[in-house]
């Protein structure tokens, strides 16, 4: 069949708010197979690619705009009537703004940028229950500490201790770049138990990567937090690790009474003693 032509656009975010300088000029490379083109007959592959592009652009924009408010991630829920975007952060009041003005501005930016019809997209702010167990929040906290000039070891050990005091099973922090001298190196801070491979590493380990732009260069921050299993699902996943062994308590011995012969008392039978007991 004929190949469908695709056009490329370079749109600044500032044009979505009538050149308001509040959001800067965040330029993102977009293709016409974006989310607003899904109304046409598109294949499953194009749909998943368009959804991934939409999530990546939205996450990058919110990361830059809400960095000071401890932005911790976004969740997109698509319903037949509307699209709900849930922003997770530790400071929800700052995300909402005074009289919900800021959340309305963000809604207008997302609506105009991705071509949503009027009233079909809504943004919500959700508070993170435990900030210490969120890798994104801790990576942003460490990033601001390094930008303020705090020593790398002191900043990393402070974050490490704060995470481990909040019932985390393990934590790993890696800071790489030109830390002191001109020669770049990496420093690793580890505490507790951490798994690196298999499906449990995707379920139990929360990871985040951030970059710090300093005068001497760019530093890379990687934070990994090993969560403990929680049956309620609040502080960790509900399932348990596959290598966890539960030792059950032994059952109590049951006494069996047999029938008695005429003229004799009934006899109680118990288990024969083992060789160790003898």
C-alpha positions in Angstrom: 0.0 0.0 0.0 0.9 3.6 -0.1 3.1 4.9 2.7 1.4 7.6 4.8 3.3 10.8 4.8 4.3 12.1 8.3 5.1 15.7 9.1 7.3 16.9 11.9 6.7 19.9 14.1 8.8 21.8 16.7 6.3 23.5 19.0 7.3 25.6 22.1 5.2 25.2 25.2 5.1 28.9 25.7 2.9 29.4 22.7 0.1 27.4 24.4 -0.4 30.1 27.0 -0.2 33.1 24.7 3.6 33.5 25.2 3.3 33.5 29.0 7.0 33.4 30.2 6.0 31.4 33.3 6.6 28.0 31.7 9.7 29.0 29.7 10.3 27.8 26.2 10.4 24.1 26.5 10.8 22.7 23.0 9.8 19.1 22.3 10.2 17.3 19.0 6.8 15.9 18.0 5.5 13.8 15.1 2.0 13.8 13.6 1.4 10.3 14.9 0.9 11.8 18.4 -2.1 11.3 20.6 -4.5 13.7 18.8 -4.1 11.6 15.6 -5.5 8.4 17.2 -9.0 9.2 15.9 -7.9 7.8 12.5 -7.5 4.2 11.7 -4.2 3.4 13.4 -2.5 0.1 14.1 -1.8 -1.2 17.6 1.9 -0.5 17.2 1.2 3.2 16.3 -1.2 3.5 19.3 1.4 2.2 21.8 4.1 4.4 20.3 1.8 7.5 20.5 0.8 6.7 24.1 4.5 6.4 25.0 5.4 9.7 23.3 2.5 11.4 25.1 3.6 10.0 28.5 7.2 10.9 28.0 6.5 14.5 26.9 4.0 15.0 29.8 6.4 13.5 32.4 9.3 15.7 31.2 7.2 18.9 31.2 5.9 18.2 34.7 9.3 17.2 36.0 10.7 20.6 34.9 7.7 22.7 36.0 7.1 21.0 39.4 10.7 20.2 40.4 10.5 22.4 43.5 7.3 20.8 44.7 8.8 17.3 44.9 7.1 16.0 41.8 7.0 12.1 42.1 5.4 10.9 38.9 2.3 11.0 36.8 -0.5 8.5 36.0 -2.7 8.7 32.9 -6.2 7.1 33.0 -8.1 7.1 29.8 -11.9 6.7 29.9 -14.5 7.0 27.1 -15.6 10.3 28.4 -12.4 12.0 29.4 -8.7 11.6 30.1 -7.6 11.9 33.8 -4.0 12.9 34.6 -3.0 12.3 38.2 0.1 14.2 39.4 1.8 12.7 42.4 3.8 15.1 44.6 4.6 15.7 48.2 3.5 19.3 48.2 0.0 19.2 46.7 -0.9 22.7 47.8 1.9 24.2 45.7 0.7 22.1 42.7 -2.8 23.3 43.0 -1.8 26.9 43.6 -3.8 29.7 45.1 -7.5 29.1 44.4 -6.5 26.2 42.1 -5.1 28.7 39.6 -1.9 26.7 38.9 -3.7 23.4 38.2 -6.0 25.2 35.8 -3.0 26.7 33.9 -1.4 23.3 33.7 -4.7 21.8 32.4 -4.9 24.5 29.7 -1.3 23.9 28.6 -1.8 20.1 28.3 -5.2 20.6 26.5 -3.8 23.0 23.9 -0.5 21.2 23.4 -1.9 17.7 22.7 -5.1 18.9 21.0 -7.7 17.6 23.5 -11.2 18.9 23.0 -12.6 21.3 25.6 -13.5 19.6 28.9 -12.1 16.2 27.9 -8.9 16.3 30.1 -8.6 16.9 33.8 -5.6 17.2 36.1 -5.6 16.0 39.7 -3.0 16.3 42.4 -2.4 13.3 44.7 -0.2 13.4 47.8 2.6 10.8 48.2 1.9 8.8 51.4 5.6 8.2 52.4 8.1 10.6 50.9 11.1 8.6 52.1 10.1 5.6 50.1 9.7 7.5 46.8 12.9 7.4 44.8 12.0 10.4 42.6 11.4 12.6 45.7 14.7 11.6 47.3 16.6 12.1 44.0 15.2 15.6 43.8 16.0 16.3 47.4 19.6 15.2 46.9 19.8 17.3 43.7 18.8 20.4 45.6 21.3 19.7 48.4 24.1 19.4 45.9 23.1 22.6 44.1 23.2 24.4 47.4 26.9 23.4 47.8 26.6 20.7 50.4 29.4 18.0 50.3 28.6 14.9 48.4 29.3 12.5 51.2 27.3 14.4 53.8 24.3 14.9 51.4 24.2 11.2 50.4 24.6 9.8 53.9 21.8 12.1 55.1 19.4 10.9 52.4 20.6 7.3 53.0 19.8 7.5 56.7 16.5 9.2 56.2 15.3 6.4 53.8 16.5 3.5 56.0 14.7 5.0 59.0 11.4 4.8 57.1 11.1 1.0 57.0 13.0 0.6 53.7 14.6 -2.8 53.1 17.7 -1.4 51.3 18.9 1.7 49.4 21.6 2.4 46.9 22.8 5.9 45.8 25.3 6.5 43.0 26.7 9.9 42.2 29.0 10.2 39.2 30.8 13.1 37.6 33.5 15.6 38.5 33.0 15.5 42.2 36.2 17.1 43.5 39.1 17.0 41.0 38.9 17.4 37.2 38.9 13.6 36.9 35.4 12.2 36.8 34.5 9.3 39.1 31.6 7.6 40.7 30.7 7.2 44.4 28.3 4.5 45.6 26.5 4.5 48.9 24.8 1.3 49.9 22.8 0.1 52.9 20.5 -2.8 53.6 19.4 -5.5 51.2 19.1 -4.9 47.4 18.2 -7.2 44.6 19.4 -6.5 41.0 18.0 -9.2 38.7 14.8 -11.0 38.0 11.1 -9.9 38.0 11.2 -9.0 41.8 13.7 -6.2 41.0 11.0 -4.6 38.8 8.3 -5.0 41.6 10.2 -4.2 44.8 12.8 -1.7 43.6 11.9 2.0 43.0 14.5 3.8 40.8 15.0 7.4 39.8 17.7 9.2 37.8 18.4 13.0 38.0 21.1 15.3 36.7 22.7 18.2 38.5 24.2 21.1 36.5 27.0 22.6 38.5 29.8 25.0 37.6 32.4 22.3 37.2 30.1 20.1 35.1 27.1 17.8 35.2 26.6 15.2 38.0 24.5 12.2 37.6 22.3 10.9 40.5 20.8 7.4 40.6 18.6 6.4 43.6 17.3 2.8 44.1 15.1 1.9 47.1 14.2 -1.6 48.0 10.7 -1.8 49.4 9.5 -4.3 51.9 6.3 -6.3 51.2 3.2 -4.9 52.8 -0.1 -6.9 52.8 -2.1 -3.6 52.7 -0.1 -2.3 49.7 0.5 1.1 51.3 4.3 1.1 51.9 5.2 -1.6 49.4 3.9 -4.4 47.1 1.4 -6.9 48.4 3.3 -9.9 47.2 6.3 -11.4 49.0 9.7 -12.3 47.6 9.8 -15.7 46.0 12.7 -16.8 48.1 11.1 -16.0 51.5 10.6 -19.2 53.6 7.9 -19.3 56.3 8.6 -21.7 59.2 5.3 -23.0 60.6 4.8 -23.9 64.2 4.6 -27.7 64.9 1.1 -29.0 65.6 0.3 -30.2 69.1 0.3 -34.0 69.7 -3.1 -35.6 69.7 -3.9 -38.3 72.3 -5.9 -41.2 70.9 -7.9 -43.4 73.4 -8.5 -47.0 72.2 -11.3 -49.3 73.3 -10.7 -51.2 76.6 -11.0 -55.0 77.0 -13.4 -56.3 79.7 -11.7 -55.9 83.1 -8.9 -53.6 81.8 -8.5 -49.8 81.8 -8.3 -47.9 78.5 -4.9 -47.3 77.0 -3.7 -43.9 75.7 -1.5 -44.1 72.6 1.0 -41.5 71.8 3.8 -41.2 69.3 6.8 -43.3 69.9 9.8 -41.2 71.0 12.4 -40.5 68.4 16.1 -41.6 68.6 17.2 -38.1 69.7 14.8 -38.2 72.6 16.0 -41.6 73.7 
